[in-house]
Amino acid sequence: MSIDDIELRPGQRDRLAEAEDREARMSGGSSDGEGGEGGGGGGGGDQPVSMPRLGPIGWLRWLWRQLTSMRTALILLMMLALGAIPGSLIPQNRIDPSKVTTFAEDHPDLTPWIRHFDGFNVYGSPWFSAIYILLFVSLIGCVVPRTRQQYKTLRAHPPRAPRRLERMPAFAQTHTTASPDEVLEAARKVLRRRRYRTFSHDAQTLSANRGLLSETGNLLFHLSLLGLLGAMAVGSFISYSGQSVVVEGETWSDTLPQFDTFQAGRSVDSNDLPPYSFTLKSFTATFDDKAGGNQFGAARSFIGKIDLVKKPGAKAVEDTIQVNHPLDVNGARVFLVGNGYAPVITVHDGKGNEVWSGAVPFLSTDSNYTSTGVIKMANAKPKQLGLFGVFLPTEGTDPATGSQVSVFPDDQNPKLQVYAFTGDLGLDDGVAQSVYVLDQSKLSQVKNADGTQFTKMIGVGDTVKLPGGNGTVTFDSVKRYVALDVRYDPTKTYVLVFALMALFGVTSSLFIRRRRVWFRAVPADDRTDGTTVVSIGGLSRTEDMQLAAEVRDLLIAAVPDRVEPTPAGSTAVTESTETSKIDKPAEDAGEGV
């Protein structure tokens, strides 16, 4: 078949002829090359294709494009999510150092491997920081060009109408007696009421688009994600947190020695902590003693009354601290995260010297506040002395076993059961110990004369003499203590704002449809009564099941006075049926002009 046998549009015939000539020359050159060596100009067909060398700049450009691609950003985001899983499953030093110690004691074989990969400090580890930084850079490389392009799109007019609107995914056409100018003006009003941006590139067409905020919302989400990551990164440098236990009557100040555990960012100077302090005057816990079933003894309120001094020399003001109602002072927040009993105990050694006197915080072990505690006295004579105590706030008898237990969490009948040990407490070994654990590996039990282990249940005001001349123990009174979590993070407000912006952005990108619509109004060529042919085409950036209905509704609203076309085979929207021709998209239909 020759070119003359094909019906072509103007301008295509010459290009097709050039293509056929080029193909003939290439095929001729190949045959020459195969026929003999050194054929004129044809031997090049057998030469291997060589790629140009990238060079250092080319490789850097290629690496940058790979890093800033959307695929890389998604991979890094997935790696960040996977990397955060160990931080949720393994106790972290920054959150609860005591749990890390307990985990290490329970898993001695696994702990060295976890420490090798910074498993107890996942979010501050080098590998997690590397993923974090790469994701940050990748997002910047993705967002900046798209933001620039979106800015140009927002300032630009809607594109010109395609020459063949019938190729659009949604298309409709009708006839009307109104003039083209009247039709386009009516269409402009209808489109603006539906929040379309409109612009006329010529006298016969009207272009409109809407939904540009969909891409803006997508960019807002990514920019907010950058802001969120940045705020969290800054917060890790300038924030600090710490935990402390305060007994009734004690004064606590925001200084490093007052914290039991303290974690701070790299730029935090412990000497620059806000200089506030407070005295815990009292702590009141209310428990339900009237309900039945599992609600008996349930906690109803925890209220700590304090005298707060916001800065040195200032007057003390009364305040309270409760669960879910933290104390806000000088940018820091003090949370009430726990409470318990602190029996006041006095101990004299075998020489009669007072080796301990004060309140000892005990850790509760059940809902009735059965608590255990330890006192270590390395200066006791003749031997180092260790006490292990079990505190029962309301002592009673278990009907099932007959043993003494706590039957209510409030201190209505407090009793203290004492166990004594002598020997080496291990305090001079240079190894850190928990104040709540008594290492018995080098200790011996204090025993009665009959060789049984010594133990004694005593009440408030009672004194018990330890066998073997090891001293005496006096149960003086009962106080309460509170466990506090102190946090300072000035970036938390920014984190919240960026998180809300990200939520708004992703919602906008998901629910806003981006559409383009074109009207064309031209006089009918085959009629002499002033009839105007009105065509409308619609295009959506995503799959839009409502686009056809939108196009039909726009045409009906913009052309209320419709007439039947006289030429056979034409399609119209009439007053009675209000139907329109909606063509499926052609294979080569595109979004461009």
C-alpha positions as a Python dict, from the first residue, in 0.01 Angstrom:
ca = {
    (1, 'M'): (0, 0, 0),
    (2, 'S'): (138, 340, -97),
    (3, 'I'): (97, 672, 70),
    (4, 'D'): (-150, 779, -197),
    (5, 'D'): (-391, 502, -94),
    (6, 'I'): (-424, 640, 266),
    (7, 'E'): (-643, 936, 352),
    (8, 'L'): (-425, 1165, 563),
    (9, 'R'): (-474, 1503, 728),
    (10, 'P'): (-272, 1795, 582),
    (11, 'G'): (89, 1787, 691),
    (12, 'Q'): (99, 1414, 762),
    (13, 'R'): (179, 1301, 408),
    (14, 'D'): (527, 1461, 400),
    (15, 'R'): (620, 1323, 746),
    (16, 'L'): (510, 971, 648),
    (17, 'A'): (716, 987, 329),
    (18, 'E'): (1024, 1095, 525),
    (19, 'A'): (971, 805, 765),
    (20, 'E'): (951, 554, 477),
    (21, 'D'): (1271, 694, 320),
    (22, 'R'): (1453, 669, 654),
    (23, 'E'): (1342, 308, 702),
    (24, 'A'): (1455, 219, 348),
    (25, 'R'): (1803, 367, 407),
    (26, 'M'): (1841, 175, 732),
    (27, 'S'): (1737, -155, 578),
    (28, 'G'): (1970, -96, 283),
    (29, 'G'): (2263, -22, 513),
    (30, 'S'): (2204, -343, 706),
    (31, 'S'): (2203, -555, 389),
    (32, 'D'): (2524, -392, 272),
    (33, 'G'): (2689, -465, 601),
    (34, 'E'): (2591, -828, 588),
    (35, 'G'): (2710, -869, 225),
    (36, 'G'): (3078, -800, 278),
    (37, 'E'): (3341, -635, 487),
    (38, 'G'): (3404, -269, 448),
    (39, 'G'): (3072, -203, 274),
    (40, 'G'): (3016, 163, 219),
    (41, 'G'): (2850, 307, 524),
    (42, 'G'): (2661, -13, 602),
    (43, 'G'): (2901, -172, 846),
    (44, 'G'): (2777, 49, 1129),
    (45, 'G'): (2475, -175, 1174),
    (46, 'D'): (2689, -442, 1346),
    (47, 'Q'): (2869, -207, 1585),
    (48, 'P'): (2764, -236, 1955),
    (49, 'V'): (2578, 54, 2113),
    (50, 'S'): (2792, 237, 2368),
    (51, 'M'): (2638, 440, 2650),
    (52, 'P'): (2792, 776, 2738),
    (53, 'R'): (2993, 800, 3058),
    (54, 'L'): (2808, 971, 3340),
    (55, 'G'): (3105, 1114, 3523),
    (56, 'P'): (3100, 1232, 3887),
    (57, 'I'): (2838, 1503, 3826),
    (58, 'G'): (2618, 1263, 3634),
    (59, 'W'): (2633, 1003, 3911),
    (60, 'L'): (2549, 1265, 4173),
    (61, 'R'): (2254, 1380, 3963),
    (62, 'W'): (2139, 1019, 3924),
    (63, 'L'): (2168, 953, 4299),
    (64, 'W'): (1975, 1270, 4378),
    (65, 'R'): (1695, 1171, 4140),
    (66, 'Q'): (1676, 826, 4297),
    (67, 'L'): (1671, 969, 4648),
    (68, 'T'): (1402, 1225, 4570),
    (69, 'S'): (1175, 985, 4383),
    (70, 'M'): (838, 895, 4531),
    (71, 'R'): (933, 527, 4533),
    (72, 'T'): (1235, 596, 4755),
    (73, 'A'): (1027, 813, 4988),
    (74, 'L'): (774, 533, 5031),
    (75, 'I'): (1050, 278, 5097),
    (76, 'L'): (1209, 504, 5359),
    (77, 'L'): (872, 567, 5520),
    (78, 'M'): (814, 192, 5543),
    (79, 'M'): (1164, 143, 5687),
    (80, 'L'): (1094, 413, 5946),
    (81, 'A'): (773, 236, 6049),
    (82, 'L'): (951, -100, 6071),
    (83, 'G'): (1238, 56, 6266),
    (84, 'A'): (994, 195, 6523),
    (85, 'I'): (860, -153, 6604),
    (86, 'P'): (1155, -248, 6834),
    (87, 'G'): (1104, 80, 7018),
    (88, 'S'): (749, -32, 7099),
    (89, 'L'): (836, -387, 7199),
    (90, 'I'): (1162, -331, 7388),
    (91, 'P'): (1175, -103, 7696),
    (92, 'Q'): (1352, 226, 7627),
    (93, 'N'): (1597, 409, 7851),
    (94, 'R'): (1432, 742, 7777),
    (95, 'I'): (1088, 624, 7885),
    (96, 'D'): (1145, 383, 8176),
    (97, 'P'): (1504, 295, 8276),
    (98, 'S'): (1381, 61, 8552),
    (99, 'K'): (1206, -159, 8297),
    (100, 'V'): (1528, -172, 8095),
    (101, 'T'): (1711, -299, 8403),
    (102, 'T'): (1444, -560, 8467),
    (103, 'F'): (1452, -670, 8102),
    (104, 'A'): (1831, -708, 8116),
    (105, 'E'): (1804, -923, 8429),
    (106, 'D'): (1535, -1143, 8274),
    (107, 'H'): (1713, -1183, 7936),
    (108, 'P'): (2090, -1192, 8003),
    (109, 'D'): (2172, -1365, 7673),
    (110, 'L'): (1965, -1137, 7452),
    (111, 'T'): (2061, -808, 7618),
    (112, 'P'): (2416, -777, 7470),
    (113, 'W'): (2279, -810, 7117),
    (114, 'I'): (2010, -552, 7185),
    (115, 'R'): (2267, -311, 7327),
    (116, 'H'): (2492, -368, 7024),
    (117, 'F'): (2215, -237, 6795),
    (118, 'D'): (2104, 36, 7038),
    (119, 'G'): (1778, -149, 7099),
    (120, 'F'): (1724, 26, 7432),
    (121, 'N'): (1759, 365, 7262),
    (122, 'V'): (1599, 299, 6924),
    (123, 'Y'): (1488, 653, 6847),
    (124, 'G'): (1832, 795, 6921),
    (125, 'S'): (2033, 523, 6747),
    (126, 'P'): (2252, 604, 6442),
    (127, 'W'): (2062, 368, 6210),
    (128, 'F'): (1723, 515, 6300),
    (129, 'S'): (1862, 867, 6263),
    (130, 'A'): (2001, 777, 5918),
    (131, 'I'): (1657, 661, 5800),
    (132, 'Y'): (1505, 972, 5955),
    (133, 'I'): (1746, 1211, 5779),
    (134, 'L'): (1723, 1035, 5442),
    (135, 'L'): (1343, 1051, 5458),
    (136, 'F'): (1364, 1418, 5546),
    (137, 'V'): (1590, 1493, 5248),
    (138, 'S'): (1378, 1278, 5016),
    (139, 'L'): (1062, 1462, 5115),
    (140, 'I'): (1228, 1797, 5057),
    (141, 'G'): (1343, 1688, 4711),
    (142, 'C'): (991, 1568, 4628),
    (143, 'V'): (794, 1857, 4771),
    (144, 'V'): (993, 2161, 4659),
    (145, 'P'): (959, 2103, 4279),
    (146, 'R'): (594, 2006, 4317),
    (147, 'T'): (523, 2316, 4525),
    (148, 'R'): (680, 2535, 4259),
    (149, 'Q'): (477, 2363, 3988),
    (150, 'Q'): (155, 2391, 4189),
    (151, 'Y'): (218, 2762, 4240),
    (152, 'K'): (244, 2807, 3864),
    (153, 'T'): (-72, 2601, 3813),
    (154, 'L'): (-270, 2813, 4060),
    (155, 'R'): (-166, 3132, 3882),
    (156, 'A'): (-232, 2995, 3532),
    (157, 'H'): (-566, 3011, 3350),
    (158, 'P'): (-759, 2695, 3270),
    (159, 'P'): (-624, 2539, 2948),
    (160, 'R'): (-777, 2594, 2607),
    (161, 'A'): (-1058, 2373, 2490),
    (162, 'P'): (-951, 2074, 2276),
    (163, 'R'): (-1056, 2090, 1912),
    (164, 'R'): (-1252, 1767, 1947),
    (165, 'L'): (-1452, 1773, 2268),
    (166, 'E'): (-1622, 1448, 2174),
    (167, 'R'): (-1299, 1267, 2265),
    (168, 'M'): (-1328, 1369, 2626),
    (169, 'P'): (-1427, 1102, 2882),
    (170, 'A'): (-1759, 1284, 2933),
    (171, 'F'): (-1926, 1469, 2647),
    (172, 'A'): (-2271, 1615, 2580),
    (173, 'Q'): (-2423, 1834, 2310),
    (174, 'T'): (-2749, 2019, 2253),
    (175, 'H'): (-2906, 2299, 2047),
    (176, 'T'): (-3058, 2625, 2161),
    (177, 'T'): (-3202, 2943, 2015),
    (178, 'A'): (-2979, 3159, 2236),
    (179, 'S'): (-2675, 3326, 2084),
    (180, 'P'): (-2324, 3189, 2154),
    (181, 'D'): (-2243, 3489, 2376),
    (182, 'E'): (-2556, 3434, 2583),
    (183, 'V'): (-2481, 3063, 2619),
    (184, 'L'): (-2123, 3121, 2733),
    (185, 'E'): (-2229, 3391, 2979),
    (186, 'A'): (-2494, 3162, 3128),
    (187, 'A'): (-2237, 2879, 3146),
    (188, 'R'): (-1991, 3109, 3321),
    (189, 'K'): (-2247, 3191, 3593),
    (190, 'V'): (-2338, 2826, 3642),
    (191, 'L'): (-1972, 2723, 3668),
    (192, 'R'): (-1887, 2994, 3918),
    (193, 'R'): (-2181, 2895, 4135),
    (194, 'R'): (-2025, 2549, 4146),
    (195, 'R'): (-1685, 2696, 4234),
    (196, 'Y'): (-1515, 2650, 3898),
    (197, 'R'): (-1245, 2888, 3780),
    (198, 'T'): (-1336, 3016, 3434),
    (199, 'F'): (-1155, 3183, 3148),
    (200, 'S'): (-1238, 3248, 2782),
    (201, 'H'): (-948, 3201, 2542),
    (202, 'D'): (-1165, 3294, 2242),
    (203, 'A'): (-1520, 3401, 2159),
    (204, 'Q'): (-1652, 3047, 2108),
    (205, 'T'): (-1519, 2854, 2409),
    (206, 'L'): (-1517, 2875, 2785),
    (207, 'S'): (-1260, 2684, 2992),
    (208, 'A'): (-1309, 2597, 3358),
    (209, 'N'): (-1144, 2386, 3623),
    (210, 'R'): (-1184, 2308, 3991),
    (211, 'G'): (-1029, 2088, 4257),
    (212, 'L'): (-681, 2239, 4247),
    (213, 'L'): (-687, 2222, 4627),
    (214, 'S'): (-658, 1846, 4593),
    (215, 'E'): (-292, 1878, 4492),
    (216, 'T'): (-253, 2164, 4741),
    (217, 'G'): (-381, 1933, 5015),
    (218, 'N'): (-136, 1667, 4906),
    (219, 'L'): (149, 1915, 4924),
    (220, 'L'): (22, 2042, 5259),
    (221, 'F'): (34, 1687, 5391),
    (222, 'H'): (395, 1641, 5282),
    (223, 'L'): (499, 1985, 5406),
    (224, 'S'): (329, 1915, 5740),
    (225, 'L'): (509, 1583, 5757),
    (226, 'L'): (836, 1771, 5709),
    (227, 'G'): (737, 2016, 5981),
    (228, 'L'): (639, 1730, 6210),
    (229, 'L'): (970, 1554, 6159),
    (230, 'G'): (1158, 1880, 6207),
    (231, 'A'): (971, 1967, 6527),
    (232, 'M'): (1035, 1622, 6670),
    (233, 'A'): (1402, 1648, 6579),
    (234, 'V'): (1434, 1988, 6746),
    (235, 'G'): (1242, 1859, 7048),
    (236, 'S'): (1487, 1573, 7091),
    (237, 'F'): (1765, 1833, 7132),
    (238, 'I'): (1600, 2085, 7366),
    (239, 'S'): (1355, 1875, 7570),
    (240, 'Y'): (1411, 1677, 7888),
    (241, 'S'): (1217, 1439, 8109),
    (242, 'G'): (1270, 1284, 8448),
    (243, 'Q'): (1103, 1076, 8715),
    (244, 'S'): (1100, 1127, 9087),
    (245, 'V'): (933, 997, 9404),
    (246, 'V'): (818, 1252, 9664),
    (247, 'V'): (695, 1157, 10011),
    (248, 'E'): (441, 1362, 10204),
    (249, 'G'): (608, 1652, 10380),
    (250, 'E'): (912, 1656, 10152),
    (251, 'T'): (1017, 1946, 9928),
    (252, 'W'): (1111, 1878, 9569),
    (253, 'S'): (1301, 2119, 9341),
    (254, 'D'): (1374, 2106, 8969),
    (255, 'T'): (1742, 2024, 9004),
    (256, 'L'): (1932, 1725, 8873),
    (257, 'P'): (1998, 1556, 9213),
    (258, 'Q'): (1624, 1551, 9283),
    (259, 'F'): (1551, 1319, 8990),
    (260, 'D'): (1564, 943, 9027),
    (261, 'T'): (1607, 915, 8648),
    (262, 'F'): (1678, 1197, 8405),
    (263, 'Q'): (1697, 1205, 8023),
    (264, 'A'): (1783, 1522, 7835),
    (265, 'G'): (1853, 1637, 7483),
    (266, 'R'): (2204, 1716, 7366),
    (267, 'S'): (2160, 2093, 7404),
    (268, 'V'): (2006, 2078, 7753),
    (269, 'D'): (2227, 2207, 8033),
    (270, 'S'): (2125, 2060, 8367),
    (271, 'N'): (2228, 2388, 8532),
    (272, 'D'): (1968, 2580, 8332),
    (273, 'L'): (1656, 2391, 8449),
    (274, 'P'): (1364, 2618, 8554),
    (275, 'P'): (1425, 2696, 8924),
    (276, 'Y'): (1084, 2606, 9071),
    (277, 'S'): (1006, 2391, 9374),
    (278, 'F'): (710, 2261, 9571),
    (279, 'T'): (630, 2088, 9899),
    (280, 'L'): (389, 1795, 9901),
    (281, 'K'): (170, 1887, 10197),
    (282, 'S'): (-64, 1590, 10168),
    (283, 'F'): (-182, 1320, 9934),
    (284, 'T'): (-533, 1181, 9953),
    (285, 'A'): (-650, 865, 9780),
    (286, 'T'): (-1018, 774, 9782),
    (287, 'F'): (-1133, 415, 9740),
    (288, 'D'): (-1485, 279, 9705),
    (289, 'D'): (-1581, 88, 10020),
    (290, 'K'): (-1952, 55, 9945),
    (291, 'A'): (-1968, -108, 9600),
    (292, 'G'): (-1975, -482, 9556),
    (293, 'G'): (-1795, -721, 9327),
    (294, 'N'): (-1481, -611, 9151),
    (295, 'Q'): (-1562, -244, 9217),
    (296, 'F'): (-1503, -283, 9589),
    (297, 'G'): (-1181, -99, 9668),
    (298, 'A'): (-1166, 68, 9324),
    (299, 'A'): (-981, 400, 9317),
    (300, 'R'): (-1201, 707, 9278),
    (301, 'S'): (-963, 1000, 9314),
    (302, 'F'): (-600, 1091, 9378),
    (303, 'I'): (-531, 1448, 9492),
    (304, 'G'): (-198, 1591, 9597),
    (305, 'K'): (-192, 1931, 9767),
    (306, 'I'): (127, 2129, 9723),
    (307, 'D'): (282, 2466, 9807),
    (308, 'L'): (437, 2585, 9480),
    (309, 'V'): (728, 2831, 9456),
    (310, 'K'): (769, 2928, 9090),
    (311, 'K'): (1106, 3098, 9136),
    (312, 'P'): (1353, 3158, 9419),
    (313, 'G'): (1228, 3423, 9660),
    (314, 'A'): (869, 3407, 9534),
    (315, 'K'): (577, 3352, 9766),
    (316, 'A'): (444, 2997, 9789),
    (317, 'V'): (100, 2942, 9638),
    (318, 'E'): (-132, 2650, 9698),
    (319, 'D'): (-198, 2417, 9407),
    (320, 'T'): (-302, 2059, 9336),
    (321, 'I'): (-179, 1782, 9116),
    (322, 'Q'): (-410, 1504, 9001),
    (323, 'V'): (-428, 1225, 8747),
    (324, 'N'): (-484, 1377, 8399),
    (325, 'H'): (-448, 1725, 8554),
    (326, 'P'): (-72, 1792, 8551),
    (327, 'L'): (100, 2082, 8713),
    (328, 'D'): (210, 2343, 8455),
    (329, 'V'): (497, 2561, 8570),
    (330, 'N'): (762, 2752, 8372),
    (331, 'G'): (693, 2555, 8055),
    (332, 'A'): (731, 2217, 8225),
    (333, 'R'): (453, 1973, 8307),
    (334, 'V'): (452, 1755, 8618),
    (335, 'F'): (235, 1444, 8582),
    (336, 'L'): (107, 1226, 8863),
    (337, 'V'): (180, 874, 8736),
    (338, 'G'): (178, 664, 9054),
    (339, 'N'): (145, 654, 9430),
    (340, 'G'): (198, 422, 9721),
    (341, 'Y'): (283, 391, 10089),
    (342, 'A'): (605, 490, 10261),
    (343, 'P'): (625, 337, 10614),
    (344, 'V'): (831, 544, 10855),
    (345, 'I'): (1085, 309, 11013),
    (346, 'T'): (1363, 354, 11269),
    (347, 'V'): (1644, 98, 11295),
    (348, 'H'): (1913, 61, 11562),
    (349, 'D'): (2203, -177, 11510),
    (350, 'G'): (2348, -424, 11760),
    (351, 'K'): (2559, -148, 11916),
    (352, 'G'): (2251, 66, 11983),
    (353, 'N'): (2335, 320, 11713),
    (354, 'E'): (2058, 462, 11501),
    (355, 'V'): (2144, 353, 11147),
    (356, 'W'): (1816, 444, 10976),
    (357, 'S'): (1523, 672, 11045),
    (358, 'G'): (1276, 792, 10785),
    (359, 'A'): (1010, 706, 10532),
    (360, 'V'): (1078, 419, 10290),
    (361, 'P'): (875, 407, 9965),
    (362, 'F'): (730, 59, 9912),
    (363, 'L'): (620, -74, 9572),
    (364, 'S'): (262, -199, 9554),
    (365, 'T'): (214, -547, 9409),
    (366, 'D'): (-166, -580, 9383),
    (367, 'S'): (-489, -380, 9376),
    (368, 'N'): (-509, -382, 9758),
    (369, 'Y'): (-169, -210, 9775),
    (370, 'T'): (18, -499, 9930),
    (371, 'S'): (367, -346, 9908),
    (372, 'T'): (728, -452, 9943),
    (373, 'G'): (1031, -247, 10033),
    (374, 'V'): (1398, -271, 10126),
    (375, 'I'): (1630, -91, 10368),
    (376, 'K'): (2008, -129, 10330),
    (377, 'M'): (2233, -25, 10621),
    (378, 'A'): (2600, -65, 10532),
    (379, 'N'): (2715, 116, 10850),
    (380, 'A'): (2540, -121, 11091),
    (381, 'K'): (2749, -301, 11351),
    (382, 'P'): (2864, -567, 11404),
    (383, 'K'): (2752, -667, 11052),
    (384, 'Q'): (2589, -491, 10761),
    (385, 'L'): (2215, -518, 10794),
    (386, 'G'): (1942, -548, 10535),
    (387, 'L'): (1567, -545, 10593),
    (388, 'F'): (1295, -669, 10363),
    (389, 'G'): (942, -563, 10450),
    (390, 'V'): (589, -646, 10338),
    (391, 'F'): (336, -371, 10409),
    (392, 'L'): (-36, -446, 10443),
    (393, 'P'): (-249, -127, 10442),
    (394, 'T'): (-553, -306, 10588),
    (395, 'E'): (-443, -633, 10741),
    (396, 'G'): (-688, -922, 10735),
    (397, 'T'): (-710, -1296, 10690),
    (398, 'D'): (-757, -1471, 10360),
    (399, 'P'): (-1051, -1709, 10413),
    (400, 'A'): (-916, -1952, 10153),
    (401, 'T'): (-560, -1990, 10287),
    (402, 'G'): (-579, -1842, 10635),
    (403, 'S'): (-275, -1622, 10567),
    (404, 'Q'): (-248, -1254, 10652),
    (405, 'V'): (-318, -1031, 10351),
    (406, 'S'): (-433, -680, 10270),
    (407, 'V'): (-811, -675, 10224),
    (408, 'F'): (-851, -303, 10132),
    (409, 'P'): (-618, -50, 9967),
    (410, 'D'): (-666, 227, 10224),
    (411, 'D'): (-454, 227, 10543),
    (412, 'Q'): (-729, 132, 10790),
    (413, 'N'): (-527, -132, 10977),
    (414, 'P'): (-162, -99, 10864),
    (415, 'K'): (79, -378, 10949),
    (416, 'L'): (444, -439, 10854),
    (417, 'Q'): (603, -782, 10825),
    (418, 'V'): (979, -767, 10872),
    (419, 'Y'): (1254, -1002, 10743),
    (420, 'A'): (1621, -939, 10838),
    (421, 'F'): (1952, -1030, 10670),
    (422, 'T'): (2317, -975, 10766),
    (423, 'G'): (2638, -995, 10568),
    (424, 'D'): (2775, -813, 10262),
    (425, 'L'): (2515, -589, 10095),
    (426, 'G'): (2738, -549, 9788),
    (427, 'L'): (2727, -170, 9803),
    (428, 'D'): (3107, -144, 9782),
    (429, 'D'): (3141, -350, 9462),
    (430, 'G'): (3090, -52, 9233),
    (431, 'V'): (2787, -214, 9067),
    (432, 'A'): (2463, -15, 9056),
    (433, 'Q'): (2175, -165, 9254),
    (434, 'S'): (1806, -97, 9267),
    (435, 'V'): (1686, 56, 9593),
    (436, 'Y'): (1384, -174, 9574),
    (437, 'V'): (1584, -500, 9547),
    (438, 'L'): (1791, -673, 9816),
    (439, 'D'): (2071, -886, 9671),
    (440, 'Q'): (2080, -1192, 9899),
    (441, 'S'): (2370, -1370, 9728),
    (442, 'K'): (2616, -1264, 10002),
    (443, 'L'): (2366, -1229, 10287),
    (444, 'S'): (2252, -1467, 10558),
    (445, 'Q'): (1905, -1482, 10703),
    (446, 'V'): (1861, -1372, 11061),
    (447, 'K'): (1719, -1678, 11237),
    (448, 'N'): (1540, -1752, 11559),
    (449, 'A'): (1689, -1960, 11836),
    (450, 'D'): (1523, -2272, 11691),
    (451, 'G'): (1690, -2218, 11350),
    (452, 'T'): (1382, -2095, 11165),
    (453, 'Q'): (1387, -1775, 10962),
    (454, 'F'): (1305, -1469, 11163),
    (455, 'T'): (992, -1275, 11065),
    (456, 'K'): (757, -1056, 11263),
    (457, 'M'): (431, -871, 11192),
    (458, 'I'): (421, -537, 11374),
    (459, 'G'): (177, -248, 11387),
    (460, 'V'): (226, 129, 11407),
    (461, 'G'): (426, 217, 11719),
    (462, 'D'): (558, -138, 11773),
    (463, 'T'): (925, -227, 11811),
    (464, 'V'): (1073, -569, 11738),
    (465, 'K'): (1412, -694, 11860),
    (466, 'L'): (1618, -879, 11601),
    (467, 'P'): (1767, -1214, 11715),
    (468, 'G'): (2141, -1255, 11755),
    (469, 'G'): (2194, -905, 11890),
    (470, 'N'): (2147, -744, 11549),
    (471, 'G'): (1943, -449, 11675),
    (472, 'T'): (1581, -332, 11676),
    (473, 'V'): (1320, -217, 11423),
    (474, 'T'): (1044, 33, 11508),
    (475, 'F'): (737, 97, 11290),
    (476, 'D'): (671, 466, 11363),
    (477, 'S'): (395, 572, 11121),
    (478, 'V'): (268, 558, 10763),
    (479, 'K'): (306, 824, 10496),
    (480, 'R'): (209, 830, 10129),
    (481, 'Y'): (428, 910, 9833),
    (482, 'V'): (366, 1014, 9475),
    (483, 'A'): (555, 914, 9161),
    (484, 'L'): (599, 1211, 8930),
    (485, 'D'): (695, 1237, 8565),
    (486, 'V'): (841, 1578, 8476),
    (487, 'R'): (853, 1672, 8109),
    (488, 'Y'): (968, 1983, 7926),
    (489, 'D'): (914, 1998, 7550),
    (490, 'P'): (843, 2340, 7395),
    (491, 'T'): (787, 2183, 7052),
    (492, 'K'): (474, 1986, 7148),
    (493, 'T'): (244, 2267, 7030),
    (494, 'Y'): (412, 2272, 6690),
    (495, 'V'): (388, 1894, 6668),
    (496, 'L'): (13, 1916, 6728),
    (497, 'V'): (-32, 2193, 6470),
    (498, 'F'): (164, 2006, 6203),
    (499, 'A'): (-25, 1684, 6279),
    (500, 'L'): (-361, 1861, 6234),
    (501, 'M'): (-238, 2023, 5913),
    (502, 'A'): (-128, 1683, 5781),
    (503, 'L'): (-470, 1538, 5863),
    (504, 'F'): (-644, 1826, 5686),
    (505, 'G'): (-414, 1796, 5385),
    (506, 'V'): (-458, 1423, 5334),
    (507, 'T'): (-836, 1458, 5378),
    (508, 'S'): (-847, 1729, 5111),
    (509, 'S'): (-638, 1527, 4869),
    (510, 'L'): (-865, 1224, 4909),
    (511, 'F'): (-1207, 1387, 4885),
    (512, 'I'): (-1160, 1682, 4647),
    (513, 'R'): (-1206, 1589, 4280),
    (514, 'R'): (-994, 1768, 4022),
    (515, 'R'): (-1199, 1833, 3707),
    (516, 'R'): (-1176, 2030, 3386),
    (517, 'V'): (-1477, 2136, 3181),
    (518, 'W'): (-1500, 2311, 2843),
    (519, 'F'): (-1800, 2473, 2677),
    (520, 'R'): (-1814, 2546, 2306),
    (521, 'A'): (-2100, 2743, 2150),
    (522, 'V'): (-2105, 2792, 1770),
    (523, 'P'): (-2383, 2872, 1521),
    (524, 'A'): (-2530, 2566, 1353),
    (525, 'D'): (-2398, 2536, 995),
    (526, 'D'): (-2702, 2347, 861),
    (527, 'R'): (-2972, 2580, 1001),
    (528, 'T'): (-3073, 2933, 916),
    (529, 'D'): (-3296, 3009, 1216),
    (530, 'G'): (-3010, 3125, 1446),
    (531, 'T'): (-2974, 2794, 1630),
    (532, 'T'): (-2656, 2750, 1837),
    (533, 'V'): (-2481, 2418, 1888),
    (534, 'V'): (-2360, 2386, 2248),
    (535, 'S'): (-2099, 2121, 2332),
    (536, 'I'): (-1946, 2038, 2667),
    (537, 'G'): (-1657, 1809, 2752),
    (538, 'G'): (-1531, 1698, 3092),
    (539, 'L'): (-1205, 1548, 3212),
    (540, 'S'): (-1099, 1426, 3558),
    (541, 'R'): (-746, 1364, 3682),
    (542, 'T'): (-860, 1049, 3862),
    (543, 'E'): (-1128, 792, 3804),
    (544, 'D'): (-1450, 985, 3863),
    (545, 'M'): (-1779, 799, 3845),
    (546, 'Q'): (-1975, 1123, 3887),
    (547, 'L'): (-1812, 1311, 3601),
    (548, 'A'): (-2078, 1217, 3343),
    (549, 'A'): (-2359, 1332, 3571),
    (550, 'E'): (-2171, 1654, 3646),
    (551, 'V'): (-2131, 1732, 3275),
    (552, 'R'): (-2497, 1657, 3207),
    (553, 'D'): (-2611, 1877, 3496),
    (554, 'L'): (-2388, 2165, 3387),
    (555, 'L'): (-2525, 2153, 3032),
    (556, 'I'): (-2887, 2142, 3149),
    (557, 'A'): (-2830, 2433, 3391),
    (558, 'A'): (-2641, 2646, 3138),
    (559, 'V'): (-2885, 2585, 2847),
    (560, 'P'): (-3240, 2590, 2986),
    (561, 'D'): (-3398, 2661, 2641),
    (562, 'R'): (-3315, 2361, 2429),
    (563, 'V'): (-3456, 2271, 2085),
    (564, 'E'): (-3459, 1952, 1882),
    (565, 'P'): (-3200, 1944, 1603),
    (566, 'T'): (-3340, 1894, 1254),
    (567, 'P'): (-3046, 1701, 1100),
    (568, 'A'): (-3089, 1329, 1131),
    (569, 'G'): (-2858, 1142, 1360),
    (570, 'S'): (-2769, 1435, 1587),
    (571, 'T'): (-2808, 1406, 1960),
    (572, 'A'): (-2967, 1661, 2190),
    (573, 'V'): (-3076, 1729, 2544),
    (574, 'T'): (-3449, 1811, 2542),
    (575, 'E'): (-3689, 1956, 2797),
    (576, 'S'): (-3882, 1634, 2825),
    (577, 'T'): (-3606, 1372, 2850),
    (578, 'E'): (-3309, 1577, 2977),
    (579, 'T'): (-3069, 1319, 2837),
    (580, 'S'): (-2741, 1382, 2668),
    (581, 'K'): (-2484, 1200, 2466),
    (582, 'I'): (-2200, 1079, 2691),
    (583, 'D'): (-1917, 929, 2490),
    (584, 'K'): (-1656, 691, 2636),
    (585, 'P'): (-1298, 820, 2616),
    (586, 'A'): (-1103, 741, 2304),
    (587, 'E'): (-774, 560, 2341),
    (588, 'D'): (-569, 867, 2254),
    (589, 'A'): (-773, 1115, 2458),
    (590, 'G'): (-547, 1318, 2684),
    (591, 'E'): (-555, 1600, 2928),
    (592, 'G'): (-357, 1842, 2717),
    (593, 'V'): (-490, 2091, 2473),
}
